[in-house]
Amino acid sequence: MEYTQENNAKNLTILVNPDPLITEPGGGRQGPVPVLSNREIDEKANLYVEGMIAGIIGAGVIALWFLVLDIIQGRPFHTPTVLGTALFAARDAISSGEHLHPFRATLMYTWVHGSVFVAIGVIVSWLLRVVENKPDLGFGVLLLFIFFEILFVASAFIFAEPILGVLAWPAVLFGNLLAAAAMAGYLWYRHKGLTISP
């Protein structure tokens, strides 16, 4: 069987609905009913890809920011090593000065860091799609973003005090703002016609 969009849609219909002839309420029959059209499938795929790209951009910007700071201070990869140790090692490891092997800690933290940013990117991309359909929700989405940024900073001060003793909190805050700005710039480019109503 040759692969075409039409055959793909038929196969999707058969898999989701084994009886391709659906009975209408009046007793008549109608043709196959696909669950999602090809356009809807493409839109969903684009939403996820857009969110993943935005997340990778955000993670990359903040990682590059800390790499530059670490190199200037003469300690390349110090930040991901500290954060990886805090995330995966014993609770007292940071204050005692014990760290995981730098390469291992950096790789483990980078994986988690990238995954979190990709998830955030997908959520933000989805929220922008909602705002495109209902512009009056845009201001609420903007307030939600500000709330989560404040929540992140507050939780960093409360729960990550040992880490903030090792890393400068202004650098952490500025790095997060840089990442948010980079993600916003990419998403704004992708949604040029986006309007927000109060």
C-alpha positions in Angstrom: 0.0 0.0 0.0 1.4 3.4 -1.0 1.7 6.0 1.7 -0.4 9.0 1.1 -2.3 11.4 3.5 -5.6 9.9 2.3 -4.4 6.3 3.2 -3.0 7.6 6.5 -6.4 9.2 7.4 -8.2 6.0 6.5 -5.9 3.9 8.6 -6.3 6.3 11.5 -10.1 6.0 11.1 -10.0 2.3 11.1 -7.7 2.1 14.2 -9.9 4.5 16.2 -13.2 3.4 14.8 -13.2 -0.2 13.6 -16.7 0.1 12.2 -16.2 2.8 9.5 -19.9 3.2 8.9 -21.5 5.1 11.7 -25.2 5.1 12.2 -26.8 8.5 12.2 -29.5 9.3 14.8 -32.2 8.9 12.1 -31.0 5.4 11.3 -29.1 6.3 8.1 -25.5 5.6 7.5 -22.6 8.1 7.0 -19.1 7.6 5.9 -16.0 7.2 8.0 -15.5 9.8 10.7 -11.9 10.6 11.4 -11.1 11.6 15.0 -8.8 14.4 13.9 -8.3 15.9 10.5 -4.9 16.2 9.0 -4.9 19.9 9.7 -5.7 19.3 13.4 -2.9 16.7 13.6 -0.5 19.2 12.0 -1.6 22.0 14.4 -1.0 19.8 17.5 2.4 18.6 16.2 3.4 22.2 15.5 2.3 23.3 18.9 4.5 20.7 20.6 7.5 21.4 18.2 7.1 25.1 18.8 7.0 24.6 22.6 10.1 22.3 22.5 12.1 24.8 20.4 11.1 27.6 22.8 12.2 25.4 25.8 15.5 24.5 24.2 16.1 28.2 23.5 15.4 29.1 27.1 17.5 26.3 28.5 20.3 27.1 26.1 20.3 30.9 27.0 20.4 30.3 30.7 23.1 27.6 30.4 25.2 29.9 28.2 24.7 32.7 30.7 26.1 30.6 33.5 28.9 29.2 31.4 30.1 32.7 30.6 29.9 33.7 34.3 31.7 30.5 35.3 34.4 31.1 32.7 34.9 34.7 33.8 35.3 33.5 37.4 37.8 30.8 36.3 35.5 27.9 37.2 33.9 26.4 34.0 30.8 24.3 34.7 30.8 25.3 38.4 27.1 26.3 38.3 25.7 23.0 36.8 28.0 21.0 39.1 26.6 22.8 42.2 23.0 22.5 41.0 23.5 18.8 39.9 25.0 18.0 43.3 22.2 19.8 45.1 19.6 17.9 43.1 21.1 14.4 43.1 23.5 14.2 46.1 23.0 14.2 49.8 21.3 17.2 51.4 24.5 18.3 53.2 26.8 18.0 50.2 26.7 21.6 49.2 27.4 23.1 52.6 30.2 20.5 53.2 31.8 21.3 49.9 31.4 17.7 48.5 30.3 17.6 44.9 29.5 14.9 42.5 32.0 14.4 39.7 31.7 17.6 37.7 31.1 15.9 34.4 28.4 13.6 35.8 26.7 16.4 37.8 26.7 18.7 34.8 25.2 16.0 32.5 22.5 15.0 35.0 21.5 18.5 35.8 21.5 19.6 32.1 19.1 16.7 31.3 16.7 17.7 34.0 17.1 21.4 33.3 16.4 20.9 29.6 13.4 18.7 30.2 11.8 21.3 32.6 12.4 24.1 30.1 10.9 22.0 27.2 7.8 21.2 29.4 7.5 24.9 30.2 7.8 25.8 26.5 5.1 23.4 25.5 2.7 24.8 28.2 3.4 28.4 27.1 2.9 27.4 23.5 -0.4 25.9 24.4 -1.5 28.9 26.4 -0.6 31.2 23.4 -2.9 29.0 21.2 -5.7 29.5 23.7 -5.1 33.3 23.7 -5.1 33.4 19.9 -8.6 31.9 20.0 -9.8 34.0 23.0 -7.7 37.3 23.2 -9.5 38.4 26.3 -7.6 35.7 28.2 -4.2 37.2 27.3 -3.8 39.5 30.2 -4.6 36.6 32.6 -1.9 34.5 30.9 0.6 37.4 31.3 -0.3 37.7 35.0 0.1 33.9 35.4 3.6 34.2 33.9 4.5 37.0 36.3 3.1 35.0 39.2 5.2 31.9 38.4 8.4 34.0 38.0 7.8 35.5 41.4 7.0 32.0 42.8 10.2 30.7 41.4 12.3 33.4 43.0 10.5 33.1 46.3 10.9 29.3 46.4 14.6 29.7 45.4 15.1 31.9 48.5 13.2 29.6 50.8 14.2 26.1 49.6 17.5 26.6 48.0 19.3 28.8 50.5 22.5 26.6 50.5 22.7 26.9 46.7 22.2 30.7 46.8 25.0 30.8 49.3 27.3 29.3 46.6 25.7 31.0 43.5 24.9 34.7 43.4 21.1 35.2 43.5 21.2 38.2 41.1 22.9 36.1 38.5 20.2 33.4 39.0 17.4 35.9 38.7 19.0 37.7 35.7 19.6 34.3 34.0 16.0 33.4 34.4 14.8 36.7 33.0 17.2 36.3 30.0 15.8 32.8 29.3 12.2 34.1 29.6 13.0 37.0 27.3 14.5 34.7 24.7 11.6 32.3 24.9 9.1 35.2 24.6 11.0 36.6 21.7 10.8 33.3 19.8 7.2 32.8 20.6 6.3 36.4 19.7 8.0 35.9 16.4 5.9 32.7 15.8 2.7 34.5 16.8 3.1 38.0 15.2 -0.6 38.6 15.0 -1.3 37.9 18.7 -3.4 40.5 20.3 -4.1 40.7 24.0 -7.3 42.3 25.3 -7.6 43.4 28.9 
